[in-house]
Every structure is written in structure tokens, then in C-alpha cells.
């Protein structure tokens, strides 16, 4: 029954970039004015949609995480990744709505975060990048680096 799944446990700081590529039809359908996206809060309405969340890609500057994510994309056999987060994994106040979205996106990638937070003074890096037409790109840091 479980012969098609592997499990890996890794640990390190949290460092993720979520990227959403919007098509012309997305922009029309959701009435998104790309020029009015000034903060992550401006993205809340369309990011709440499950069909949009399913199109968010996940990458990391952390080589371990990126390698494990790549393995899951490249192979039919999926690896459940339990990642022990050593730094804080808090969200900024305006990005609290991202908690469920972030969890959904990581778990779609078979990545399950376990907070340990023994290195709370180490900053987290949580970024959402929205890409659209004509080389439009806007990035929002939603990690709470209060330390």
C-alpha cells in the first residue's frame, strides 16, 4: 500500500518563494489591476481561490528544500518531506490570511512543516511573487522578521 511513497525528514531555516503567473484571462476574470497591487493585502481576494492556489509554484534558496521539491516534481514516486523549521515562521499582520494558503501550497508539494523555532533570531524569508503580462512582476515579503 505504501510502496509508492517515501518519507524524508530535514531541518533548517524557513526560506520560500511562492510564485503565481497570471494569464490574461485570469486578469480579466478576477478584475485584477496589476498596477494597484501595492501590498500583499491587495492580493487577498484572488489568492483565496483554490484554483489559483493550485497554480502557485514553490521554490527556495535553501538547497535541501529545493532538491527535495525537484525530486517530487520529476519522479512519479512522491516523497513526503517533513521539514523541521528552526527559525520563526510567523507572518506579518497584513499577511495573516496567507497562513492557510501557505500551508495548502506546501502540502500540495508533499512538504509538511514542523515548527521547532530554536533559532528565533534567524530571519525567515517568505516571499510571494505575482507575474503578469508584459514582464510585470511584483514581490511581497510576508514573513515576520521581528527578531
Helices and strands as residue ranges (DSSP letters): E 5-12, E 15-21, H 24-29, G 34-36, G 40-43, H 44-47, H 50-53, E 57-59, H 63-74, E 78-85, G 93-95, H 98-108, E 111-115, E 125-131, E 137-141
